[in-house]
Amino acid sequence: MSENASPSGPSIGNRILDTVIGLGAMLLLLPLVPFLLLLWLWDRFKGESETPEPAY
């Protein structure tokens, strides 16, 4: 009866495949990190330098 029982959780092959896909996606996105960081910093400092003029 144990051969008819469904396995608990994903198989080892699916776990390995998920890990490889996840690591591959992270490695593909890794070169974008410096660009995105610079873009975020530029936008942040640009927003701070713009002071709204007071309404009289």
N, C-alpha and C positions, 0 to 999 in steps of 0.2 A: 504494500500500500504506500510505502514511502516513495516509490518511483513515480506515482501519480501526483504527489504533492508539488505545488509550485515553489520554485526557489524564492527565498526571501531576498528581495532587493535585486538590483541589476547584476548581470553576470560580470565576471572578471574582464572579458573582452570589451563589454560596453563601458566599463569603468576606464579601461586603458584608452579606448577611443575617445571618450569624453575628455580625458586629461590631455591627450595629444591635440585635440581640436582647440581646447581652451588655451594651451600653451602656444599653439600656432597663432591664434588670434592675438594674444598678448604680444608676441614677437613682431607681428605685422604692424601693430599699433605703436610699438615702442619708438620708432623714428619720429612719430608725430608729437611726442611729449614735449620736446623743447619748443617747437613751433606753437603748440597750444598754450604752453606756459607763458611765452613771450606775448602772445595775443591777449591772454588774460591780464597780464601786468600792464600792457599798453592801454587796454580799455579801462582798467582800474585807475591808473594815473591820469589818463585823459579826463575821466569823469571828475576827479578831485580838482583838477586845475581849472575847470569851468565853474566859476562862481556866478550864481545868478545875480542879476542886477536888482537892487532893491526898488520896489515900486513906491514912488512918492505920491 
